[in-house]
Amino acid sequence: MSVRRVMGTEIEYGISVQGQPTANPMVASSQVVNAYASATVRARRARWDFEEESPLRDARGFDMARQVADPSQLTDEDLGLANVILTNGARLYVDHAHPEYSTPEVITPLDIVRWDKAGEQVMLDAARLAHQLPGSPSIALYKNNTDNKGASYGAHENYLMRRSTPFADIVRHLTPFFVSRQVFCGAGRVGKGQDGRGTGFQISQRADFFEVEVGLETTLKRPIINTRDEPHADPEKYRRLHVIIGDANLSEIATYLKVGTTSLVLAMIEDRFISPDLTVRTPVAALRAVSHDPGLAHQVTLTDGRTLTGIQLQMEYLDLAKKYVEDRYGADADAQTIDVLARWEDVLNRLETDPMSLSDQLDWVAKLKLIEQYRSRDGLDWDDAKLQLIDLQYSDIRPDKGLYHRLVKAGRIQRLLTDGEVDAAMTNPPEETRAYFRGRCLEKYAPDIAAASWDSVIFDLPGRESLQRVPTIDPLRGSKAHVGELIDNCETAEALVRALSR
């Protein structure tokens, strides 16, 4: 493998009902999702199929008992909250107190950026549509990770891996990488500690909310390595690595590097290419210490006694990745793999010499530069409440309000995609995975689809007594190459199911 693998993201958005600080966020989130569904789904709304989900299965070889699980872990229960499947293959729904967008399955880092950015636009349209309802107040959505009052919400990544890879190897080699990768993919935060009362600026919005090294939970006792074993694919062949430690990035380059470098490290783990011991002592404490030092000088201690900064630890992984790609692919390495390596090296070198030179590429640097400008202009101390407001405004997804979007408009943030490419991804599915089949079916046969999920589409066909489930257990089948011509030629869902049944 290179940077190419089946992957996706899930982003919970912060939500605020303007002028109503005590508004119920679950109700507001439902209004947002339902407004988008009502405006864009012009036929029957397919329900989400929970049948194949198993959120309490642990990669360490056991299932957590439902009676001891936190309610937030029971994602296989239909709570009746707003939930819609989009024609681009994505899922838009309410996850307890937040609207959440899960990208369709893709296979390249750039496609992650494309459909993740499409999610921002979906959320923006959804909030606008909710406000247009009679008597509805304005709702603001934020692509961030904390309310600075003690609550945090996730920006998760998912990577399909070989089942044959020992989970202990994943833990051993991935933990130091996650401890240190925040130096380029952190979103930046004013305040320290879960409630944000500690003064100063830190690199990551999520670092202070992690408490253990390994575990199944996602909202309590958050682990650096999450053990949920829910592959949404053939469990004999695959596991889905559910990553909960990342920040929600607005920067396209930060997102691209976050998933691209992680995919490369996973490839090295699968091929047992990582031989040096990079294990970090007290990784939870190290994670927070790296985040709390935007000067990037903090050194973490490895179990072999070495001390390295977060940048230096990342350079260890970079050097291994360069050797791995040269050894496995040589001149045949694909363009995105080569590009990820080049950008990774450039960013680490510049972080070491002049971090502020990356204010047009990395979220935490762009945010810190803005905040320092406000501090200098207005003489603000780090404990001034205005700085947390600036932090929040950076993540506002409204183009006229969000500081990130203002920087983009001013040409002060580099992009990888055009507006047209993002707009197209709002309605069109990726062509190289099963998301293509799901999305095209929702677009063409919506009245006949009763339900869908990552690994199935369920049809309710006229004249048939039972529902017809079409399994999509292989994430790489159901692509345009596999079914594009078939869907084009089948005018009805009945014809499609009949053809698939032959």
Salt bridges, closest charged atoms under 4 A:
GLU10 OE2 - ARG240 NH1 3.84
GLU10 OE2 - HIS242 ND1 3.69
ASP49 OD2 - ARG469 NH1 2.77
GLU51 OE1 - ARG469 NH2 2.93
ASP58 OD2 - ARG60 NH2 2.88
ASP63 OD1 - ARG57 NE 3.74
ASP76 OD2 - ARG66 NH1 3.02
GLU77 OE2 - ARG66 NH2 2.97
ASP95 OD1 - HIS96 NE2 3.94
GLU105 OE2 - ARG434 NE 2.68
GLU105 OE2 - ARG438 NH2 2.74
ASP111 OD1 - ARG114 NE 3.03
ASP116 OD2 - LYS143 NZ 2.58
GLU120 OE2 - LYS117 NZ 3.06
GLU120 OE2 - LYS143 NZ 2.75
GLU157 OE2 - ARG181 NH2 2.69
ASP195 OD2 - ARG197 NE 3.37
ASP208 OD2 - ARG189 NH1 3.52
ASP208 OD1 - HIS292 NE2 2.73
ASP229 OD2 - ARG163 NH1 2.89
GLU230 OE1 - ARG228 NH1 3.52
GLU230 OE1 - ARG240 NH2 3.14
GLU252 OE2 - ARG415 NE 2.89
GLU270 OE1 - ARG5 NH2 3.04
ASP271 OD1 - ARG162 NH2 2.98
ASP271 OD2 - ARG328 NE 3.83
ASP304 OD2 - ARG306 NE 2.97
GLU316 OE2 - ARG306 NH1 3.70
ASP327 OD2 - ARG328 NH1 2.27
ASP339 OD2 - ARG343 NE 2.95
GLU345 OE2 - LYS322 NZ 3.11
ASP346 OD2 - ARG350 NH1 3.18
GLU372 OE1 - ARG375 NH1 2.99
ASP378 OD1 - ARG377 NE 2.94
ASP391 OD1 - LYS367 NZ 2.76
ASP396 OD2 - ARG398 NH2 2.69
ASP419 OD1 - ARG415 NH1 2.68
GLU421 OE2 - ARG114 NH1 3.88
GLU431 OE2 - LYS480 NZ 3.69
GLU432 OE2 - ARG4 NH2 3.34
GLU443 OE1 - ARG440 NE 3.77
ASP455 OD2 - HIS232 ND1 3.88
ASP460 OD2 - ARG44 NH1 3.37
ASP488 OD1 - ARG440 NH2 3.11
GLU494 OE2 - ARG464 NH2 2.85
GLU494 OE2 - ARG498 NH2 3.69
